[in-house]
Amino acid sequence: MYHQKILESNFLKDLSTIKNIDDIKWFFNSTSGINNISELKTMVKNVLKKADDELEKLFDEEGKFSRKISKTFKTTINNSSDLLQAISNSDNFNKIFEIVK
């Protein structure tokens, strides 16, 4: 639950303010309750789904965020649904998230 609160309060803020998405890397300590990447991916996707309205605001008419995230994941991402689909891909997910011991 602690990790979910952190994600809810900070992850979208990080996404909205970062100049280069390749610079984002979130680390989670395996000793604090998240033991595998699948568990973490499920939690992240649930947080993003819950924050869909906020997430959708990142995709403004200028398309800055869309271009940045599309470049990072090497696929077209125009909205929150596209982003959730891209994060479902393990290679993309691992670009941003990692579990450490």
Protein Blocks (a to p, Z undefined) as FASTA:
>chain_A
ZZmmmmmmmmmmmmmmpmblklpccdddfknopabfklmmmmmmmmmmmmmmmmmmmmcf
kommmmmmmmmnopacfbfklmmmmmmpmklmmmmgccdZZ
